[in-house]
Amino acid sequence: KEKKVVLSIEQKLDALKRLHKGESTRKIASELSVGDWKRKRSELEKWCSDQPSSAGLKDRKMMKKCEHEKVSEALFLWFTRQRDEAMPITGPILQEKALSFQKEFNVSLIAGKKRYGLRQLNICGEKIGKFKANFHCLINNEGLSGEKIYNCQETGLIYKMLPSKTLASRAEASAPDKGRMMILACSNATGNHKLRLTFIGKAKKPRAFKNIACTALPVSYKNQRNAWMDSAIFRGWFFNEFLLSVEQFLNSLALPRKAILVIDNESSHPHEDELISGNNRVIFLPSNITSLCQPMDQGVLEALKKKYRCKLLTTLIEGICDRNGMLDKLRTVNIKDVIYCMAQSWEEIEPQTLARSWRKLL
């Protein structure tokens, strides 16, 4: 017995359009096994036009009405409203909402999802895609090249932490104090302009800076009670560090002084309206997707810390050669040592590494 071919409604509509353009029935029938639905053309087209969404036509094969028509329509309207607000809607959430419209709706939930072509998507992927499209539109409209597109990111540094946890001897109650600082790194999308690192420590002028002025350091040093970034520090960095450095760089290339800075939506960052100067401004990444698409999070900061720890480990090994214990040597590491070591590590980050980190956005 010949197997009956069941076409989707979308396939049927396409076949009818081909018939309307003059293709022979025999040719289309041989390809698609056109059956009696040809005689129901007007009914089929009317049914399709009555549907609130064409997304489900590809999978649907019958024009059978949903058992709970009104509930299904209400559910779809609610779903589209939530998605317009970028709310993540999963199957269980959809089912709970359906139950609020009508009890014992679990049987028709699957039919309703198929009717409207609903499927589960990764909300982060959707948000990244939407942001990326808007971002590209902005870049094209404003004529921004990679030299004018920047990203910055803060990261904590436990500066006495090593890859191994076996440095403490059994006679010691604990390993040496590991110390913590906050670092801000920033570069453009081509990787040919790296701003100097910004360090945030607890002390206004650490003892290690006794014989050196802060302005002579290879980094910018700021202090905060808990060694965290706050809005005041970030605002000062934007206007006094970022804008000046970017202006000098663009002038050196004879490019217009116009740039954007992509940052995450952290509470420590001022509102974007507060970070505007001439043609320079910031763009916030959507919340909850920062680690997935922020350039500095795509291996740059990890590479920076690895380089630093390798240098620190080399210093400690040299200490053993000098007959100093490794732990004793680790205790002598101070903030000034860390700053110079990190500055050197930052210089060693290749432009290609920085450029590759933008692949998810550009």
TADA-V747145 format. One record per residue. N is the residue number from 1. PHI is phi as a letter, one per 40 degrees, with the letter a starting at -180 (* if undefined). OMEGA is omega in degrees with one decimal (none if undefined). D_FIRST is the distance of its C-alpha to the first C-alpha in whole Angstrom. Layout:
[[N	PHI	OMEGA	D_FIRST] [N	PHI	OMEGA	D_FIRST]]
This chain:
[[1	*	-178.4	0] [2	c	-179.0	4] [3	c	180.0	6] [4	c	179.3	9] [5	c	179.1	12] [6	b	-178.6	15] [7	c	173.8	19] [8	c	179.5	22] [9	c	178.6	25] [10	c	178.2	27] [11	c	178.6	24] [12	c	178.9	23] [13	c	178.9	27] [14	c	179.3	27] [15	c	178.7	25] [16	c	177.2	27] [17	c	177.9	30] [18	c	176.3	29] [19	c	-178.5	28] [20	c	180.0	32] [21	c	174.7	33] [22	h	177.5	32] [23	c	-177.4	29] [24	c	178.8	26] [25	c	-177.7	23] [26	c	-179.2	21] [27	c	-179.2	22] [28	c	-179.6	22] [29	c	179.8	18] [30	c	180.0	17] [31	c	-171.0	19] [32	b	-176.5	18] [33	f	-179.1	15] [34	c	-178.4	17] [35	b	-173.6	16] [36	c	179.5	19] [37	c	176.1	21] [38	c	-179.0	23] [39	c	-179.2	24] [40	b	-175.4	26] [41	d	-177.5	27] [42	c	178.9	31] [43	c	-179.5	30] [44	c	-179.2	28] [45	c	178.2	31] [46	c	-179.8	33] [47	c	-179.5	32] [48	c	-179.5	32] [49	c	179.9	36] [50	c	-177.4	36] [51	c	179.9	35] [52	c	-179.1	38] [53	a	177.3	37] [54	c	-175.0	34] [55	c	-176.0	34] [56	c	-175.3	31] [57	c	-177.5	29] [58	c	-176.4	27] [59	c	-178.3	25] [60	c	-179.9	25] [61	b	-178.0	22] [62	b	177.4	23] [63	c	-178.5	26] [64	c	-179.2	26] [65	c	177.2	30] [66	c	-177.3	32] [67	c	179.6	33] [68	b	-172.2	36] [69	d	-175.2	37] [70	c	179.1	40] [71	c	179.7	41] [72	c	179.0	38] [73	c	179.2	40] [74	c	179.9	43] [75	c	179.9	42] [76	c	178.1	41] [77	c	178.2	44] [78	c	-179.3	46] [79	c	-178.6	44] [80	c	179.0	44] [81	c	179.5	48] [82	c	-179.3	48] [83	c	174.9	47] [84	c	178.2	49] [85	c	179.5	52] [86	g	177.9	50] [87	c	178.4	50] [88	c	-179.0	47] [89	b	178.8	44] [90	b	178.2	42] [91	d	178.8	40] [92	c	178.1	42] [93	c	179.0	44] [94	c	-179.7	42] [95	c	178.3	41] [96	c	178.6	45] [97	c	177.9	45] [98	c	178.9	42] [99	c	177.3	44] [100	c	175.1	47] [101	c	-179.5	45] [102	a	-179.3	44] [103	c	179.1	44] [104	f	-177.4	40] [105	c	-171.9	39] [106	c	-179.5	37] [107	c	-175.1	33] [108	c	179.8	33] [109	c	-179.4	35] [110	c	179.1	32] [111	c	179.9	30] [112	c	179.4	33] [113	c	178.9	34] [114	c	-177.4	30] [115	c	-175.7	31] [116	c	176.5	34] [117	g	-179.6	33] [118	c	176.3	36] [119	a	-177.5	36] [120	c	178.4	38] [121	b	175.1	40] [122	c	-175.4	44] [123	c	178.9	46] [124	c	178.1	49] [125	c	178.4	46] [126	c	-176.8	46] [127	c	177.7	50] [128	c	-179.5	51] [129	c	-179.8	48] [130	c	179.1	50] [131	c	-178.3	53] [132	c	179.4	53] [133	c	178.8	52] [134	c	-179.4	55] [135	c	178.5	57] [136	c	178.4	56] [137	c	178.5	56] [138	c	-179.1	60] [139	c	-178.9	61] [140	c	-178.0	60] [141	c	-177.1	61] [142	c	176.9	65] [143	g	-177.0	64] [144	c	174.1	65] [145	c	-177.7	65] [146	c	178.7	64] [147	c	-174.8	68] [148	b	-177.9	68] [149	b	-174.1	65] [150	b	172.0	67] [151	b	174.0	65] [152	b	-178.6	68] [153	a	174.2	67] [154	c	174.4	69] [155	a	176.9	69] [156	c	177.9	71] [157	b	170.8	73] [158	c	-162.5	74] [159	c	173.9	76] [160	b	178.4	77] [161	c	178.9	74] [162	b	179.8	73] [163	d	-178.2	70] [164	b	177.0	71] [165	b	-173.3	72] [166	c	-177.3	75] [167	c	-178.6	78] [168	c	178.7	79] [169	c	-178.8	81] [170	c	-179.8	81] [171	c	-177.5	85] [172	c	178.2	84] [173	c	-179.0	82] [174	a	176.1	80] [175	c	179.8	80] [176	c	176.7	82] [177	d	-172.1	81] [178	c	177.9	78] [179	g	179.6	79] [180	a	174.6	77] [181	b	175.1	77] [182	b	-179.3	74] [183	b	174.2	74] [184	b	178.8	72] [185	b	-177.2	71] [186	a	175.1	70] [187	a	177.2	69] [188	c	-172.1	67] [189	c	177.2	64] [190	c	179.5	65] [191	g	-178.9	67] [192	c	173.1	70] [193	b	174.7	72] [194	b	174.0	72] [195	c	177.2	75] [196	c	-179.5	77] [197	c	171.7	76] [198	b	178.3	77] [199	b	175.4	78] [200	b	177.3	79] [201	b	-179.0	81] [202	c	-175.3	83] [203	c	177.8	87] [204	c	173.6	88] [205	b	-178.4	90] [206	d	-179.8	89] [207	d	-180.0	92] [208	c	179.8	90] [209	c	-172.7	91] [210	d	-175.7	95] [211	b	-179.8	96] [212	a	177.6	93] [213	c	-179.5	92] [214	d	-179.2	89] [215	c	-179.8	89] [216	c	-179.2	89] [217	c	178.6	86] [218	c	178.1	83] [219	b	171.9	81] [220	c	-178.1	81] [221	b	175.8	83] [222	b	178.0	82] [223	b	176.8	83] [224	a	-171.4	81] [225	d	-178.2	82] [226	b	-177.8	79] [227	g	177.5	78] [228	b	171.2	75] [229	c	172.0	75] [230	b	-174.0	76] [231	c	-179.7	75] [232	c	179.3	79] [233	c	-178.0	79] [234	c	179.2	75] [235	c	178.1	77] [236	c	178.3	80] [237	c	-177.4	78] [238	c	-175.0	76] [239	c	-174.1	79] [240	c	-178.9	81] [241	b	-173.7	79] [242	c	-175.2	76] [243	c	-179.2	77] [244	c	-179.0	80] [245	c	179.6	78] [246	c	179.3	75] [247	c	179.0	78] [248	c	-179.1	80] [249	c	-179.2	77] [250	c	176.5	75] [251	c	-179.3	79] [252	c	178.6	79] [253	b	-177.8	76] [254	f	178.3	77] [255	b	177.2	74] [256	d	-179.2	74] [257	c	-178.1	75] [258	a	-176.7	72] [259	a	173.9	70] [260	b	178.6	67] [261	b	178.6	67] [262	c	-179.1	64] [263	b	177.0	65] [264	c	-173.8	63] [265	c	-179.3	64] [266	c	179.5	66] [267	c	179.6	69] [268	c	179.3	71] [269	c	176.9	71] [270	c	177.4	72] [271	c	-176.5	70] [272	c	177.7	69] [273	c	179.8	72] [274	c	-176.0	74] [275	b	178.5	73] [276	b	175.7	74] [277	a	-177.6	76] [278	g	178.6	76] [279	c	-179.1	73] [280	b	-179.6	72] [281	a	179.8	70] [282	b	173.7	68] [283	b	-180.0	64] [284	c	171.6	63] [285	c	176.6	59] [286	c	179.5	57] [287	c	174.8	58] [288	g	179.0	56] [289	b	-174.9	54] [290	d	-175.8	58] [291	c	-178.1	57] [292	c	-173.8	54] [293	b	-179.7	55] [294	c	-174.7	59] [295	d	-177.2	60] [296	c	178.9	63] [297	c	-178.2	60] [298	c	174.2	58] [299	g	-177.2	60] [300	c	-178.6	64] [301	c	177.2	66] [302	c	178.4	64] [303	c	179.1	66] [304	c	-178.9	69] [305	c	178.6	69] [306	c	178.2	68] [307	c	180.0	71] [308	c	-176.2	74] [309	c	176.1	73] [310	c	178.5	73] [311	c	179.1	77] [312	c	179.8	78] [313	c	177.4	77] [314	c	178.4	79] [315	c	-178.9	82] [316	c	178.5	82] [317	c	175.7	81] [318	c	177.7	84] [319	c	178.7	86] [320	c	178.5	86] [321	c	179.6	87] [322	c	179.0	90] [323	g	172.0	91] [324	c	178.0	89] [325	c	-179.5	87] [326	c	179.6	83] [327	c	177.8	84] [328	c	178.6	87] [329	c	179.9	86] [330	c	179.4	83] [331	c	-177.9	85] [332	c	179.1	87] [333	c	-179.2	84] [334	b	-175.2	85] [335	c	179.4	84] [336	c	177.1	85] [337	d	-178.7	84] [338	c	-178.1	80] [339	c	-179.2	81] [340	c	179.4	82] [341	c	179.3	79] [342	c	178.7	76] [343	c	178.1	78] [344	c	178.5	78] [345	c	179.1	74] [346	c	177.9	73] [347	c	-176.8	75] [348	c	176.5	73] [349	c	-174.8	69] [350	c	175.5	68] [351	d	179.5	67] [352	c	178.1	63] [353	c	179.5	63] [354	c	-179.6	64] [355	c	-179.9	62] [356	c	-176.8	59] [357	c	-179.1	59] [358	c	-173.4	58] [359	d	-178.0	55] [360	c	-180.0	53] [361	b	-176.0	55] [362	b	none	55]]
